[in-house]
């Protein structure tokens, strides 16, 4: 089984968002999952009533991750598709946590790569 592709832009956003979001990569789908502590609290409390539409997907993704690590123990899910998705999520190797990376660490990681101006553009950095 081959590993799914993870979009670099999604990973980059997750590296910078990890300070305020819980960020994970789903190893099965290649999706980057980000959710706030508020969404995690909603899952832990089991209070799904009255969620705004924009928050529903975030809470569902948080449910899958938290269930995989034992933070969400719901039983008897009424929607069979969601129940199966939550059951499939119970796999400790499915999700990989994305830790926050500082701008300095990102700069140091890319320090050996020469900075080049865009074609035809002015050189704003010391060019090689």
N, C-alpha and C positions, 0 to 999 in steps of 0.2 A: 504494500500500500504506500503510495507516494504522499508526501506532505503537501498540504495545500499552500498556495502562495499567499503571503501576507503583504498587502500594499504598504510600501515604504512610507507614504504620506500618513497613513493611519498610525504606524508605529511612531513616527516623529511626533505627531500630535499627542500620542499617549505618553511619550517620554516627558514632554513639557507639561502635560496635564496631571501627572501622577501626584502632584502636590495637593490637589483638591479633589481628585477622583481616584477610585480604585480601578486599576487598569489591568486587563488580562488579555491573553491571546488564546483563542479556542483552537487547539491543535487539530481538531477534526475539520473545521470549516475555514480556518484562516482569518476569521473575524476578530477584530479588536473590540473588546467589550470594555466600556467605561461607565461607571456609575458613581453617584455621590454617596456620602455617608447617610444622607436623608433617605435615599432609595433603599439602602441596606437596613436602616431602622424600620422602614415600612415592611420589608420582608420579615424581619425578626419579630415584629409585632403582629404580623398577619392581617394588617388593616389595609385592604385593597379597595375598599368602597370609596367612591367619589374622587378617584384619581383623575387628573386632567389627561387628555389624550396624549399630550407631549411627554408625559411621564410614564405612560403605560409600558412602552418598550424598554425603557431604562430599568424599570422595576422587574419586568420579566427576565431580562438578562441577569440582573442581580440575583434573582431567585435561582437561576441555573448554577451560577458560580457558588453562591452560599450553600446551596444544597449539596454540591460536590464536596464541600469541606465540612459538612455537618452543622452549619449554622442555620439551616432551614429544614424543619422536619415535618412539612405538611403531608397529610395523608388524605386520601379520598378526594382527589381533584375531580371536579365535575366535568371538565373538558377533557375527553380522552386523548386528544392530540397533545395538549399541554402536559397532561399526566405522563405520557410516554416521553416527551422531551425532558421533563424533570427527572424521570427515572434514568434516562440515558446520560444525564449530566452527572450522575453519581459515579465518577471515575476520577481519582486523584491525579491521574496523568493527563487529563484532558485540557486543563487550563494552566497557563504559565503566567506568573505575575510579572508585570512590567514595572520596574522600579523607576523612580524619578531620576533624571540625569541633569546635572547642572550645566549651565551654558559653558562654564569653564571646562568641564570634562568633555563636552562635545567639541570645543575648540581644540583641546589637547589631542583628542582622538583623530581629528582631521588635520593636525599641524604638519604632518609629513606630506600632505597633498598640496601642490603649488596652487596659489590663488591666481587665476587668470581672468582678465576682463572679458566681458562678452564680446563677440566678434564685432568690430567696428565701434565699440563703446569705449569711453574713457577709462583709464586705469585709476581707480580710486584707492587701491591698495598698493603696497610695494610689490611691483611685478617682477617676475624673474625673467 
